[in-house]
Amino acid sequence: MEPYNTSELSKRQVGAKEVYCFNPGEENIDLETVESFGEEWMKFDAFSAEEIKNAGDQYFDIVTEKQLSNSSYVLDLGCGSGRWTKYMASKAKFIEAIDPSEAVFSAAQAYNDLKNVRFTQAGVDTIPFNDNTFDFVISLGVLHHIPDTGKALASLIKKLKPGGHALIYLYYALDNRGFFYKLIFNASTLLRRVVSKLPHSLKQFVSDALAICIYLPFIALSKVIKTVVPGNLYMKVPLVYYRDKSWNIIRNDALDRFGTPLEQRFTKEQILEMLVAAGMEKFLFSDNEPYWHVLAQKK
Ligand SMILES: C[S@@+](CC[C@H](N)C(=O)[O-])C[C@H]1O[C@@H](n2cnc3c(N)ncnc32)[C@H](O)[C@@H]1O
């Protein structure tokens, strides 16, 4: 691992690990969103190995062993509970996992035994490493919660070595969905505006209720359609992605979806534009959910 390129504000001992804390940044960060994630991830810090493997395989379906290998120095930006760091730990040489929220301490606790991982509290504007340092960077489900997503992506890519790869997941703008899917989704966005303003305990309760009243019925509907209608019609049902997900993941994602103050959505074209502007090439969008996750190489 490389030394930090700037001095820390403080450090905290978490079991056998020291977590160094840097200024989270002031410009390109939504502090209310970061605080909300800190509370969320402290609650959802215990994904089972099977949950992490199954969900991780879906995000990493476009990554080969050549791109992420046991010689790769990796940065996980916005690591949250640390689940993707855990997923990558056996595949990479060393992982720097950073997040500006309190979640980074739960992650350090949960994955205290991972010898090739260092957890650091910092934000995208204050990543405490030199430019052109990493072989592989990931940021899964993070950059759409940052006010200027394109700028945040560019700051992340600066830390990647030329020729290195980035795996990015950004919420899609439903650009591959039909009219009714979009209609239902837009209605749920109105709900989000209300739920995200609630105090945390109430937010959790309401998100759970929404998971039961919205997610579970749609999942059941997709399963019924799959059983009785031949073909892939069931894949058009909203929330079908969760058909094989655990209750833990469904609850967590419902809280993410309804409880987060700042969320943005992007079409494939918009994501491509941001990647090109950040100096990336050789784009590979996955055809599979979650949409959109994309792999690209730095020029
Ligand atoms: C939806 S969570 C995703 C966590 C993790 N990547 C995962 O998929 O499990 C979004 C994360 O982005 C982090 N985040 C928000 N603003 C950030 C910023 N300006 N810089 C870096 N991370 C940020 C939050 O603290 C939160 O942990």
The ligand as a Gaussian input file, in Angstrom:
#p B3LYP/6-31G(d) Opt

LIG

0 1
 C      -25.556000       3.491000      -1.706000
 S      -24.098000       3.620000      -0.753000
 C      -23.114000       2.421000      -1.613000
 C      -22.098000       1.773000      -0.728000
 C      -21.318000       0.630000      -1.387000
 N      -20.593000       1.073000      -2.553000
 C      -22.257000      -0.506000      -1.724000
 O      -22.716000      -0.594000      -2.881000
 O      -22.547000      -1.297000      -0.832000
 C      -23.382000       5.158000      -1.218000
 C      -22.114000       5.506000      -0.445000
 O      -21.534000       6.691000      -1.033000
 C      -20.912000       7.408000      -0.013000
 N      -20.724000       8.806000      -0.440000
 C      -21.624000       9.802000      -0.457000
 N      -21.047000      10.961000      -0.837000
 C      -19.742000      10.679000      -1.091000
 C      -18.619000      11.469000      -1.506000
 N      -18.721000      12.790000      -1.733000
 N      -17.436000      10.840000      -1.666000
 C      -17.316000       9.507000      -1.466000
 N      -18.350000       8.716000      -1.049000
 C      -19.545000       9.294000      -0.868000
 C      -21.893000       7.275000       1.150000
 O      -21.303000       7.576000       2.389000
 C      -22.349000       5.829000       1.025000
 O      -21.656000       4.952000       1.858000

